[in-house]
Amino acid sequence: MTPVHIIGGGLAGSEAAWQIANAGVPVVLHEMRPVRGTDAHRTDGLAELVCSNSFRSDDAAANAVGVLHREMRAMDSLVMRAADGNQVPAGGALAVDRDGFSAAVTSAIAAHNLIQVAREEVSDIASKDWDSVIISTGPLTSLQLADAIGKLTGEAGLAFFDAIAPIVHRDSIDMGKAWLQSRYDKTGPGGTGADYINCPLDREQYQAFVAALLAGDKIEFREWEGTPYFDGCLPIEVMAERGPETLRHGPMKPMGLTNAHNPTVKPYAVVQLRQDNALGTLYNMVGFQTKLKHGAQTAIFRSIPGLENAEFARLGGIHRNTYLNSPALLDPALRLKADPRLRFAGQITGCEGYVESAAVGLIAGRLAAAEKLGRVLTPPPATTAIGALLNHITGGHVTTIDAGPRSFQPMNVNFGLFPPLNEALTATDGRRLRGSEKGRARKMALSARAERDLARWLASAPAPAKIAAS
């Protein structure tokens, strides 16, 4: 049997390789690092986490990304296995030790006898005689490959920017001003309810901070002027440009936090830092992705109470992101309509987030394996988290290749992508639900429906083990 070729050894590519190989189909996983590096990666490990170390909420009862975690675990996800085995405390979130996570994925891939890792750059797809290919090169697709993809798809303007948050050495934070607390004291996997370092700002400090962000020297992007940002990962200074109070209602919101050093005075704004490695020696500044120049970063971020003497293990930066106008270009099985031997997976498809990227890699791998084995695998229903995400990518927007500016934008999984419920929601005593109570009940009902529908889909679909044994 000829192998499936996967281009890109990030979360999506690694997950796709794992799923295909476990189905009994050989895989060649092509990763260009270390032969050719990127502006953001620091190692040659597979599934290296570049931006954040958080896989976000692990609450499967009422959070869409938690539902996605649950579904991926049910499908023997390598990414979730590695994340669970390398978690660090993060309140209600699942966060991981970056190095341990990448090492676990790299080791598992290397040990699988049906996976060959080829350390080489692939820049030309059209000339290859490969009969099954998954392109999962993510936000850091090489310029040569991006150009080749553009020629295949007829698309222009595939790039936009993502920004990276700074990482601070824990022992350089002044805990006489900062304190440990998770928002609303929430616990999570491996958490205690006091998993974030919080730095308070009063009104005057906050206003000075916002003014400094607006005035700070920033990286200029002359080559890509006008490139849009993804709203879920805006640079901190771009958020500040949207209004003086924007940050107080975003990453610097003070809600659910009480200053342990001054409990009677509510902070006007709060900067949170989350543990970034298993040793607890590094913390990243939550939501502080930035395109400020390094000199401006150190000056501005050290104006935050508690960070006056902060030592940065890594300052923020930006990197190019590449994604397709997928609703116009891909079929429901993630195949390129113009060349069905090519599938796409991960962030290049227009999903956003580590978990989402890996989930699309998972389903792309299963679809490719079933195709290789002559099986028909219907994608998961849209009522599941993976199905909803897939539906967003391949059919969530009405758009055409020549329709002018694209309307399709990267998206995190969320309950807004799920089909609405058919039944009315009521309390156990029969009264009508309102406000936040109604919202939580809706989320829980959507989660319960997703769990039932995924179980039915798994029971009827050719799971990898079943395919391999047949």
VOPAGU-2260 file (C-alpha; in pm, 1 decimal, decimal comma):
REM VOPAGU-2260
SITE   aa  ch    i         X         Y         Z
SITE  MET   A    0       0,0       0,0       0,0
SITE  THR   A    1     135,7     343,5     -89,5
SITE  PRO   A    2     167,4     580,9     205,7
SITE  VAL   A    3     -26,3     892,6     289,6
SITE  HIS   A    4     212,2    1188,1     275,7
SITE  ILE   A    5     161,9    1454,6     543,2
SITE  ILE   A    6     334,1    1789,7     505,7
SITE  GLY   A    7     388,0    1961,8     838,9
SITE  GLY   A    8     471,5    1811,9    1177,4
SITE  GLY   A    9     268,1    2042,2    1399,5
SITE  LEU   A   10     -28,3    1935,7    1609,9
SITE  ALA   A   11    -255,2    1867,7    1310,8
SITE  GLY   A   12       5,7    1676,7    1110,6
SITE  SER   A   13     119,3    1469,7    1406,7
SITE  GLU   A   14    -240,1    1384,3    1501,1
SITE  ALA   A   15    -327,9    1292,5    1142,0
SITE  ALA   A   16     -21,1    1066,7    1117,3
SITE  TRP   A   17    -113,2     892,2    1442,4
SITE  GLN   A   18    -472,3     826,3    1333,0
SITE  ILE   A   19    -371,3     698,8     988,8
SITE  ALA   A   20     -98,3     469,1    1117,9
SITE  ASN   A   21    -328,3     326,8    1385,1
SITE  ALA   A   22    -564,3     232,6    1103,1
SITE  GLY   A   23    -289,1      20,2     949,9
SITE  VAL   A   24    -196,4     264,1     672,2
SITE  PRO   A   25     168,0     373,8     624,2
SITE  VAL   A   26     254,2     741,3     660,6
SITE  VAL   A   27     541,4     967,5     559,6
SITE  LEU   A   28     541,4    1278,8     777,3
SITE  HIS   A   29     742,1    1560,7     616,1
SITE  GLU   A   30     872,4    1828,7     856,5
SITE  MET   A   31    1106,8    2098,2     731,3
SITE  ARG   A   32    1263,8    2178,8    1068,9
SITE  PRO   A   33    1558,4    2173,3    1138,2
SITE  VAL   A   34    1655,0    2179,2     768,5
SITE  ARG   A   35    1466,6    2505,5     746,0
SITE  GLY   A   36    1353,3    2698,1    1051,9
SITE  THR   A   37    1073,9    2950,7    1106,1
SITE  ASP   A   38    1059,8    3290,5    1272,5
SITE  ALA   A   39     865,9    3152,2    1570,7
SITE  HIS   A   40     974,8    2792,8    1635,7
SITE  ARG   A   41    1265,7    2733,1    1872,8
SITE  THR   A   42    1316,7    2354,9    1843,0
SITE  ASP   A   43    1287,9    2077,9    1585,2
SITE  GLY   A   44    1036,4    1883,9    1796,3
SITE  LEU   A   45     701,7    1779,7    1653,1
SITE  ALA   A   46     390,5    1960,5    1780,0
SITE  GLU   A   47     591,4    2249,2    1926,1
SITE  LEU   A   48     364,9    2502,6    2096,8
SITE  VAL   A   49     455,0    2849,8    1972,7
SITE  CYS   A   50     198,2    3096,2    2112,5
SITE  SER   A   51      46,5    2972,7    2437,4
SITE  ASN   A   52      76,1    2657,3    2646,4
SITE  SER   A   53    -297,1    2647,0    2717,5
SITE  PHE   A   54    -549,0    2409,3    2562,7
SITE  ARG   A   55    -815,0    2626,5    2728,6
SITE  SER   A   56   -1114,6    2500,4    2925,2
SITE  ASP   A   57   -1143,0    2131,6    3009,2
SITE  ASP   A   58   -1507,4    2171,0    3114,7
SITE  ALA   A   59   -1692,4    1927,0    2891,0
SITE  ALA   A   60   -2027,5    2001,7    3058,0
SITE  ALA   A   61   -2064,4    2363,6    2951,6
SITE  ASN   A   62   -1769,6    2471,6    2736,2
SITE  ALA   A   63   -1731,7    2396,6    2365,7
SITE  VAL   A   64   -1355,2    2342,8    2375,9
SITE  GLY   A   65   -1404,8    2107,9    2671,4
SITE  VAL   A   66   -1649,2    1911,8    2456,1
SITE  LEU   A   67   -1383,8    1898,2    2185,6
SITE  HIS   A   68   -1133,5    1762,2    2440,9
SITE  ARG   A   69   -1382,7    1490,2    2534,5
SITE  GLU   A   70   -1442,8    1390,7    2173,4
SITE  MET   A   71   -1074,0    1374,0    2090,7
SITE  ARG   A   72   -1003,3    1157,5    2395,6
SITE  ALA   A   73   -1282,1     924,1    2280,8
SITE  MET   A   74   -1097,2     886,5    1948,4
SITE  ASP   A   75    -754,8     806,8    2097,3
SITE  SER   A   76    -605,3    1146,5    2022,3
SITE  LEU   A   77    -227,2    1152,6    2055,6
SITE  VAL   A   78    -235,9    1526,8    2120,8
SITE  MET   A   79    -479,1    1489,3    2411,4
SITE  ARG   A   80    -284,9    1194,8    2549,6
SITE  ALA   A   81      33,7    1401,9    2549,2
SITE  ALA   A   82    -147,2    1702,8    2697,1
SITE  ASP   A   83    -300,3    1500,2    2980,5
SITE  GLY   A   84      39,2    1349,4    3055,7
SITE  ASN   A   85     214,4    1687,8    3072,6
SITE  GLN   A   86     -39,5    1920,9    3232,1
SITE  VAL   A   87      49,8    2208,0    3461,4
SITE  PRO   A   88    -190,5    2389,9    3699,7
SITE  ALA   A   89    -409,0    2646,3    3522,5
SITE  GLY   A   90    -736,9    2691,0    3706,8
SITE  GLY   A   91   -1020,7    2557,6    3493,5
SITE  ALA   A   92    -798,3    2524,0    3188,0
SITE  LEU   A   93    -582,3    2240,6    3056,7
SITE  ALA   A   94    -232,7    2385,4    3018,4
SITE  VAL   A   95      81,1    2187,0    2945,5
SITE  ASP   A   96     455,6    2188,9    2988,3
SITE  ARG   A   97     563,3    2284,9    2636,1
SITE  ASP   A   98     881,0    2079,7    2620,0
SITE  GLY   A   99     728,5    1771,9    2781,6
SITE  PHE   A  100     426,9    1785,8    2551,6
SITE  SER   A  101     632,9    1813,0    2233,4
SITE  ALA   A  102     871,1    1539,8    2350,4
SITE  ALA   A  103     578,8    1303,7    2416,5
SITE  VAL   A  104     432,3    1356,9    2068,7
SITE  THR   A  105     772,5    1329,9    1899,5
SITE  SER   A  106     854,1    1008,0    2085,4
SITE  ALA   A  107     520,0     843,8    2003,2
SITE  ILE   A  108     549,3     930,1    1634,1
SITE  ALA   A  109     909,8     806,4    1616,1
SITE  ALA   A  110     818,3     476,9    1783,6
SITE  HIS   A  111     531,7     391,3    1545,7
SITE  ASN   A  112     646,5     136,9    1288,0
SITE  LEU   A  113     409,9     268,8    1020,5
SITE  ILE   A  114     527,4     630,2    1041,1
SITE  GLN   A  115     839,6     758,1     866,7
SITE  VAL   A  116     949,8    1112,0     955,5
SITE  ALA   A  117    1125,9    1287,7     667,0
SITE  ARG   A  118    1314,7    1601,5     768,8
SITE  GLU   A  119    1288,8    1800,9     447,3
SITE  GLU   A  120    1108,4    2097,1     301,7
SITE  VAL   A  121     834,4    2020,6      50,3
SITE  SER   A  122     777,8    2321,1    -172,3
SITE  ASP   A  123     616,0    2172,7    -483,5
SITE  ILE   A  124     304,7    1956,2    -460,5
SITE  ALA   A  125     188,2    1955,8    -821,8
SITE  SER   A  126     491,1    1765,7    -948,9
SITE  LYS   A  127     460,1    1482,3    -693,6
SITE  ASP   A  128     305,3    1148,0    -788,9
SITE  TRP   A  129     169,4    1099,4    -435,5
SITE  ASP   A  130    -189,3     973,9    -446,2
SITE  SER   A  131    -291,8    1092,6     -98,4
SITE  VAL   A  132    -156,7    1407,4      67,8
SITE  ILE   A  133    -251,8    1603,9     378,6
SITE  ILE   A  134    -116,0    1958,5     396,8
SITE  SER   A  135    -101,6    2068,4     759,4
SITE  THR   A  136     168,6    2334,5     749,9
SITE  GLY   A  137     -27,3    2567,6     973,7
SITE  PRO   A  138      33,9    2934,9    1035,2
SITE  LEU   A  139     400,7    2917,8     939,7
SITE  THR   A  140     373,4    2768,5     592,1
SITE  SER   A  141     692,3    2837,9     398,3
SITE  LEU   A  142     673,2    3105,9     132,0
SITE  GLN   A  143     750,2    2854,9    -142,3
SITE  LEU   A  144     476,4    2614,5     -37,9
SITE  ALA   A  145     228,4    2896,8      19,2
SITE  ASP   A  146     300,0    3014,7    -334,7
SITE  ALA   A  147     245,4    2661,0    -466,8
SITE  ILE   A  148     -85,1    2634,1    -277,1
SITE  GLY   A  149    -189,8    2971,2    -414,0
SITE  LYS   A  150    -129,0    2851,6    -768,4
SITE  LEU   A  151    -330,7    2535,3    -708,2
SITE  THR   A  152    -624,1    2716,7    -551,8
SITE  GLY   A  153    -621,4    3037,8    -748,4
SITE  GLU   A  154    -635,5    3219,3    -416,6
SITE  ALA   A  155    -452,6    3540,1    -328,2
SITE  GLY   A  156    -378,1    3696,5       8,7
SITE  LEU   A  157    -350,9    3383,8     222,6
SITE  ALA   A  158    -157,2    3550,5     504,2
SITE  PHE   A  159    -245,5    3734,4     822,7
SITE  PHE   A  160     -58,5    3782,9    1149,5
SITE  ASP   A  161     -64,0    3605,8    1483,3
SITE  ALA   A  162     117,9    3749,8    1782,1
SITE  ILE   A  163     313,6    3579,0    2061,7
SITE  ALA   A  164     284,0    3671,0    2431,9
SITE  PRO   A  165     590,3    3730,9    2652,4
SITE  ILE   A  166     710,6    3475,9    2911,5
SITE  VAL   A  167     840,9    3594,1    3249,6
SITE  HIS   A  168    1071,4    3420,8    3498,6
SITE  ARG   A  169     861,4    3341,8    3807,1
SITE  ASP   A  170    1125,6    3447,4    4059,2
SITE  SER   A  171    1146,1    3796,6    3908,9
SITE  ILE   A  172     780,2    3874,2    3991,9
SITE  ASP   A  173     718,7    4079,3    4308,3
SITE  MET   A  174     468,0    3872,3    4506,0
SITE  GLY   A  175     448,0    4155,3    4758,0
SITE  LYS   A  176     229,6    4329,1    4498,3
SITE  ALA   A  177     100,3    4032,2    4297,4
SITE  TRP   A  178    -101,7    3740,7    4435,5
SITE  LEU   A  179    -208,0    3389,3    4336,7
SITE  GLN   A  180    -571,5    3329,9    4242,7
SITE  SER   A  181    -776,5    3176,8    3962,7
SITE  ARG   A  182   -1069,9    3384,1    3845,7
SITE  TYR   A  183   -1364,1    3309,8    4077,8
SITE  ASP   A  184   -1126,5    3065,2    4255,6
SITE  LYS   A  185   -1204,0    2808,9    3988,0
SITE  THR   A  186   -1016,8    2479,9    3994,1
SITE  GLY   A  187    -942,6    2258,7    3696,0
SITE  PRO   A  188    -722,2    1967,5    3588,9
SITE  GLY   A  189    -426,6    1973,4    3826,3
SITE  GLY   A  190    -537,8    2313,3    3960,3
SITE  THR   A  191    -593,7    2450,6    4309,2
SITE  GLY   A  192    -802,9    2762,3    4253,1
SITE  ALA   A  193    -489,6    2977,3    4289,2
SITE  ASP   A  194    -314,4    2905,5    3962,7
SITE  TYR   A  195    -264,0    3252,1    3811,7
SITE  ILE   A  196     -34,1    3531,0    3924,4
SITE  ASN   A  197    -236,9    3853,3    3931,0
SITE  CYS   A  198     -92,6    4204,2    3905,3
SITE  PRO   A  199    -337,2    4485,4    4000,2
SITE  LEU   A  200    -360,4    4830,8    3845,1
SITE  ASP   A  201    -556,9    5127,0    3976,9
SITE  ARG   A  202    -731,6    5369,0    3741,4
SITE  GLU   A  203    -431,9    5601,1    3703,0
SITE  GLN   A  204    -188,3    5313,3    3643,0
SITE  TYR   A  205    -423,2    5156,2    3388,9
SITE  GLN   A  206    -468,5    5479,5    3194,6
SITE  ALA   A  207     -92,5    5536,0    3185,3
SITE  PHE   A  208     -41,8    5177,9    3068,4
SITE  VAL   A  209    -290,8    5216,7    2781,9
SITE  ALA   A  210    -129,1    5544,6    2678,4
SITE  ALA   A  211     212,7    5377,4    2675,3
SITE  LEU   A  212      81,7    5092,9    2458,4
SITE  LEU   A  213     -56,5    5338,5    2206,2
SITE  ALA   A  214     265,7    5540,3    2196,4
SITE  GLY   A  215     511,3    5248,5    2200,2
SITE  ASP   A  216     731,9    5165,2    1901,0
SITE  LYS   A  217     581,6    4885,7    1693,3
SITE  ILE   A  218     696,0    4655,3    1416,6
SITE  GLU   A  219     606,4    4786,9    1073,2
SITE  PHE   A  220     463,6    4544,1     817,1
SITE  ARG   A  221     512,2    4728,0     489,8
SITE  GLU   A  222     500,1    4410,8     282,6
SITE  TRP   A  223     163,9    4305,1     419,9
SITE  GLU   A  224     -14,6    4632,7     492,1
SITE  GLY   A  225    -387,6    4585,8     539,3
SITE  THR   A  226    -357,9    4220,9     647,8
SITE  PRO   A  227    -640,9    4144,1     894,5
SITE  TYR   A  228    -590,0    4004,1    1242,7
SITE  PHE   A  229    -792,6    3721,2    1396,0
SITE  ASP   A  230   -1019,3    3881,7    1659,1
SITE  GLY   A  231    -948,9    3605,3    1910,8
SITE  CYS   A  232    -572,7    3678,4    1910,7
SITE  LEU   A  233    -534,7    4052,9    1865,7
SITE  PRO   A  234    -211,1    4220,3    1974,5
SITE  ILE   A  235    -258,8    4398,1    2306,2
SITE  GLU   A  236    -187,7    4738,4    2152,3
SITE  VAL   A  237    -439,9    4678,8    1872,3
SITE  MET   A  238    -703,9    4606,3    2137,7
SITE  ALA   A  239    -605,1    4929,9    2313,8
SITE  GLU   A  240    -659,8    5120,7    1989,4
SITE  ARG   A  241   -1024,9    5012,1    1993,9
SITE  GLY   A  242   -1099,4    5222,9    2301,0
SITE  PRO   A  243    -954,9    5309,2    2643,3
SITE  GLU   A  244   -1175,8    5058,1    2826,7
SITE  THR   A  245   -1135,8    4768,5    2582,9
SITE  LEU   A  246    -858,6    4594,9    2779,5
SITE  ARG   A  247   -1056,8    4619,0    3106,6
SITE  HIS   A  248   -1328,2    4413,3    2941,3
SITE  GLY   A  249   -1081,0    4174,9    2779,2
SITE  PRO   A  250    -752,9    4027,8    2902,1
SITE  MET   A  251    -721,3    4280,9    3187,9
SITE  LYS   A  252   -1070,7    4240,6    3333,1
SITE  PRO   A  253   -1073,2    4249,4    3716,6
SITE  MET   A  254   -1390,6    4043,5    3764,9
SITE  GLY   A  255   -1371,1    3738,1    3991,3
SITE  LEU   A  256   -1045,1    3851,3    4153,0
SITE  THR   A  257    -973,1    3992,0    4500,4
SITE  ASN   A  258    -639,8    4155,2    4579,8
SITE  ALA   A  259    -496,7    3947,8    4864,1
SITE  HIS   A  260    -284,7    4244,2    4974,0
SITE  ASN   A  261    -575,8    4488,6    4981,7
SITE  PRO   A  262    -906,4    4296,0    4980,5
SITE  THR   A  263   -1128,3    4598,4    5042,9
SITE  VAL   A  264   -1016,0    4783,7    4729,0
SITE  LYS   A  265   -1116,5    4630,4    4396,2
SITE  PRO   A  266    -847,3    4659,2    4127,1
SITE  TYR   A  267    -941,1    4873,5    3830,6
SITE  ALA   A  268    -765,3    4624,8    3599,7
SITE  VAL   A  269    -559,9    4307,4    3642,5
SITE  VAL   A  270    -280,3    4148,3    3439,3
SITE  GLN   A  271    -279,4    3768,9    3474,6
SITE  LEU   A  272      18,2    3535,8    3423,3
SITE  ARG   A  273     -25,6    3161,0    3373,8
SITE  GLN   A  274     224,4    2885,5    3452,9
SITE  ASP   A  275     408,2    2789,6    3135,7
SITE  ASN   A  276     622,8    2490,1    3236,0
SITE  ALA   A  277     602,2    2194,6    3473,2
SITE  LEU   A  278     869,8    2333,7    3702,1
SITE  GLY   A  279     666,5    2648,6    3761,3
SITE  THR   A  280     965,4    2868,4    3679,0
SITE  LEU   A  281     808,9    3041,6    3375,9
SITE  TYR   A  282     479,3    3229,1    3347,5
SITE  ASN   A  283     324,8    3376,7    3033,5
SITE  MET   A  284     132,5    3702,7    3024,7
SITE  VAL   A  285    -222,9    3598,5    2936,8
SITE  GLY   A  286    -363,6    3782,3    2635,9
SITE  PHE   A  287     -49,7    3995,1    2593,6
SITE  GLN   A  288      40,4    3890,8    2240,1
SITE  THR   A  289     209,3    4191,4    2086,5
SITE  LYS   A  290     386,9    4348,6    1789,5
SITE  LEU   A  291     565,4    4608,0    2006,9
SITE  LYS   A  292     940,0    4631,6    1954,1
SITE  HIS   A  293    1140,1    4454,2    2223,7
SITE  GLY   A  294    1268,0    4773,9    2386,6
SITE  ALA   A  295     914,5    4908,3    2417,0
SITE  GLN   A  296     792,2    4579,0    2561,5
SITE  THR   A  297    1040,3    4570,8    2847,5
SITE  ALA   A  298     976,2    4935,6    2938,8
SITE  ILE   A  299     596,5    4916,1    2918,7
SITE  PHE   A  300     546,5    4575,6    3079,5
SITE  ARG   A  301     779,3    4665,4    3368,2
SITE  SER   A  302     543,4    4952,2    3451,0
SITE  ILE   A  303     289,6    4690,7    3565,8
SITE  PRO   A  304     283,7    4658,8    3948,0
SITE  GLY   A  305     467,7    4340,9    4041,4
SITE  LEU   A  306     662,4    4328,4    3714,4
SITE  GLU   A  307     896,4    4623,0    3778,8
SITE  ASN   A  308    1194,1    4386,2    3786,5
SITE  ALA   A  309    1056,1    4123,9    3550,2
SITE  GLU   A  310    1308,0    3913,3    3361,0
SITE  PHE   A  311    1172,6    3788,0    3030,2
SITE  ALA   A  312    1252,6    3437,5    2909,8
SITE  ARG   A  313    1093,7    3539,6    2578,5
SITE  LEU   A  314     952,9    3867,8    2459,6
SITE  GLY   A  315     650,0    3891,5    2238,1
SITE  GLY   A  316     671,3    3873,2    1864,0
SITE  ILE   A  317     462,2    3820,3    1554,0
SITE  HIS   A  318     453,7    3559,2    1283,3
SITE  ARG   A  319     279,4    3517,1     951,9
SITE  ASN   A  320     -28,8    3300,2     941,0
SITE  THR   A  321    -162,5    3129,4     631,3
SITE  TYR   A  322    -512,9    2995,4     578,8
SITE  LEU   A  323    -743,6    2903,6     293,3
SITE  ASN   A  324   -1082,0    3033,9     189,9
SITE  SER   A  325   -1191,4    2682,9     278,8
SITE  PRO   A  326   -1570,3    2701,6     221,3
SITE  ALA   A  327   -1501,2    2783,6    -143,1
SITE  LEU   A  328   -1205,1    2550,5    -191,0
SITE  LEU   A  329   -1257,8    2233,6      17,0
SITE  ASP   A  330   -1521,8    1961,8       1,7
SITE  PRO   A  331   -1686,9    1820,0     319,3
SITE  ALA   A  332   -1403,3    1565,5     348,1
SITE  LEU   A  333   -1139,9    1845,2     354,5
SITE  ARG   A  334   -1023,5    1762,4       0,0
SITE  LEU   A  335    -924,4    2035,9    -241,5
SITE  LYS   A  336   -1200,3    2050,5    -500,5
SITE  ALA   A  337    -949,7    2133,3    -774,4
SITE  ASP   A  338    -728,9    1833,2    -682,3
SITE  PRO   A  339    -903,6    1577,7    -453,8
SITE  ARG   A  340    -581,9    1388,1    -378,4
SITE  LEU   A  341    -490,4    1683,7    -157,3
SITE  ARG   A  342    -643,6    1728,4     185,8
SITE  PHE   A  343    -585,1    2015,3     424,7
SITE  ALA   A  344    -582,7    2002,4     802,6
SITE  GLY   A  345    -514,7    2228,8    1098,4
SITE  GLN   A  346    -492,6    2605,4    1107,7
SITE  ILE   A  347    -438,3    2637,8     734,1
SITE  THR   A  348    -804,2    2535,1     692,0
SITE  GLY   A  349    -927,7    2834,5     894,1
SITE  CYS   A  350    -972,6    2684,2    1236,4
SITE  GLU   A  351    -803,1    2868,8    1521,7
SITE  GLY   A  352    -640,0    2723,5    1831,2
SITE  TYR   A  353    -420,5    2428,8    1918,1
SITE  VAL   A  354    -706,0    2196,3    2009,2
SITE  GLU   A  355    -908,0    2284,7    1701,3
SITE  SER   A  356    -604,0    2237,7    1478,4
SITE  ALA   A  357    -536,6    1892,9    1623,1
SITE  ALA   A  358    -904,9    1798,1    1596,7
SITE  VAL   A  359    -913,9    1880,4    1225,5
SITE  GLY   A  360    -593,6    1680,8    1183,6
SITE  LEU   A  361    -759,6    1390,3    1362,6
SITE  ILE   A  362   -1062,8    1381,6    1135,9
SITE  ALA   A  363    -851,8    1444,4     822,3
SITE  GLY   A  364    -638,1    1145,0     918,7
SITE  ARG   A  365    -938,0     920,3     968,8
SITE  LEU   A  366   -1091,5    1029,5     640,1
SITE  ALA   A  367    -764,9     967,3     453,1
SITE  ALA   A  368    -719,1     624,4     614,2
SITE  ALA   A  369   -1072,5     514,2     531,2
SITE  GLU   A  370   -1026,4     628,6     171,5
SITE  LYS   A  371    -701,1     433,3     141,5
SITE  LEU   A  372    -872,7     121,2     272,9
SITE  GLY   A  373   -1172,6     153,1      41,4
SITE  ARG   A  374   -1409,0     245,2     321,1
SITE  VAL   A  375   -1663,8     525,4     325,4
SITE  LEU   A  376   -1638,4     734,9     639,1
SITE  THR   A  377   -1910,1     994,8     687,5
SITE  PRO   A  378   -1784,6    1297,4     881,9
SITE  PRO   A  379   -1918,5    1338,8    1237,8
SITE  PRO   A  380   -2257,5    1511,2    1262,8
SITE  ALA   A  381   -2260,8    1890,0    1300,9
SITE  THR   A  382   -2413,9    1846,0    1647,4
SITE  THR   A  383   -2072,7    1727,9    1772,8
SITE  ALA   A  384   -1785,7    1968,4    1840,1
SITE  ILE   A  385   -1566,0    1817,8    1568,3
SITE  GLY   A  386   -1857,4    1809,8    1325,3
SITE  ALA   A  387   -1950,8    2171,0    1401,5
SITE  LEU   A  388   -1592,3    2282,4    1346,0
SITE  LEU   A  389   -1568,9    2085,3    1021,9
SITE  ASN   A  390   -1896,6    2234,4     905,3
SITE  HIS   A  391   -1768,1    2585,1     976,8
SITE  ILE   A  392   -1455,1    2518,1     773,1
SITE  THR   A  393   -1618,0    2354,6     472,3
SITE  GLY   A  394   -1961,8    2512,5     464,7
SITE  GLY   A  395   -2000,5    2770,3     738,2
SITE  HIS   A  396   -1977,3    3072,5     508,9
SITE  VAL   A  397   -2141,5    3163,8     182,3
SITE  THR   A  398   -1849,8    3280,7     -29,6
SITE  THR   A  399   -1692,6    3230,5    -369,2
SITE  ILE   A  400   -1336,5    3256,8    -490,7
SITE  ASP   A  401   -1407,2    3570,3    -695,6
SITE  ALA   A  402   -1646,9    3739,4    -453,5
SITE  GLY   A  403   -1407,9    4015,1    -356,0
SITE  PRO   A  404   -1278,7    4050,0       3,2
SITE  ARG   A  405   -1310,1    3721,0     189,6
SITE  SER   A  406   -1571,1    3692,7     463,8
SITE  PHE   A  407   -1426,8    3367,1     594,0
SITE  GLN   A  408   -1217,2    3416,2     907,6
SITE  PRO   A  409   -1039,9    3176,2    1146,7
SITE  MET   A  410   -1263,0    3052,7    1426,9
SITE  ASN   A  411   -1226,0    2881,0    1762,0
SITE  VAL   A  412   -1480,0    2610,7    1839,8
SITE  ASN   A  413   -1780,7    2757,2    2020,6
SITE  PHE   A  414   -2141,8    2665,7    2082,3
SITE  GLY   A  415   -2248,0    2922,2    1822,8
SITE  LEU   A  416   -2125,6    2677,2    1557,0
SITE  PHE   A  417   -2357,2    2401,5    1684,6
SITE  PRO   A  418   -2707,6    2356,9    1536,0
SITE  PRO   A  419   -2973,4    2498,2    1770,8
SITE  LEU   A  420   -3164,6    2274,8    2009,5
SITE  ASN   A  421   -3509,4    2158,9    1908,4
SITE  GLU   A  422   -3649,1    2131,8    2259,7
SITE  ALA   A  423   -3734,8    2417,5    2495,5
SITE  LEU   A  424   -3529,4    2446,5    2812,5
SITE  THR   A  425   -3699,3    2459,4    3149,2
SITE  ALA   A  426   -3586,1    2430,5    3511,3
SITE  THR   A  427   -3646,0    2108,9    3706,5
SITE  ASP   A  428   -3944,1    2275,9    3873,8
SITE  GLY   A  429   -4089,9    2366,6    3534,2
SITE  ARG   A  430   -4028,0    2742,5    3553,2
SITE  ARG   A  431   -3891,0    2937,3    3260,0
SITE  LEU   A  432   -3514,1    2987,6    3259,4
SITE  ARG   A  433   -3367,5    3335,4    3222,6
SITE  GLY   A  434   -3030,9    3507,9    3187,0
SITE  SER   A  435   -2712,5    3323,8    3278,5
SITE  GLU   A  436   -2909,6    3028,1    3411,5
SITE  LYS   A  437   -3066,2    2981,1    3068,7
SITE  GLY   A  438   -2730,1    3023,0    2895,2
SITE  ARG   A  439   -2562,8    2755,9    3105,7
SITE  ALA   A  440   -2858,3    2518,5    3063,7
SITE  ARG   A  441   -2834,4    2563,4    2687,3
SITE  LYS   A  442   -2462,5    2488,2    2685,4
SITE  MET   A  443   -2512,0    2179,4    2899,0
SITE  ALA   A  444   -2788,8    2055,4    2669,8
SITE  LEU   A  445   -2572,8    2110,5    2361,1
SITE  SER   A  446   -2287,6    1923,7    2530,1
SITE  ALA   A  447   -2512,2    1631,8    2627,0
SITE  ARG   A  448   -2649,3    1609,0    2272,2
SITE  ALA   A  449   -2296,0    1616,6    2131,0
SITE  GLU   A  450   -2190,3    1332,8    2360,4
SITE  ARG   A  451   -2485,8    1115,7    2253,8
SITE  ASP   A  452   -2439,3    1187,9    1884,6
SITE  LEU   A  453   -2064,8    1122,8    1889,2
SITE  ALA   A  454   -2123,1     788,3    2061,6
SITE  ARG   A  455   -2369,3     691,6    1788,7
SITE  TRP   A  456   -2128,3     805,5    1516,7
SITE  LEU   A  457   -1838,3     611,1    1666,4
SITE  ALA   A  458   -2054,3     299,9    1694,1
SITE  SER   A  459   -2147,0     315,8    1326,0
SITE  ALA   A  460   -1821,7     449,8    1180,6
SITE  PRO   A  461   -1518,8     234,7    1097,9
SITE  ALA   A  462   -1292,2     326,1    1387,9
SITE  PRO   A  463    -917,2     287,5    1322,5
SITE  ALA   A  464    -887,6     -40,0    1510,8
SITE  LYS   A  465   -1184,6    -186,1    1324,2
SITE  ILE   A  466   -1040,5     -76,1     990,2
SITE  ALA   A  467    -698,8    -216,7    1066,8
SITE  ALA   A  468    -842,8    -552,1    1170,8
SITE  SER   A  469   -1062,7    -596,5     866,4
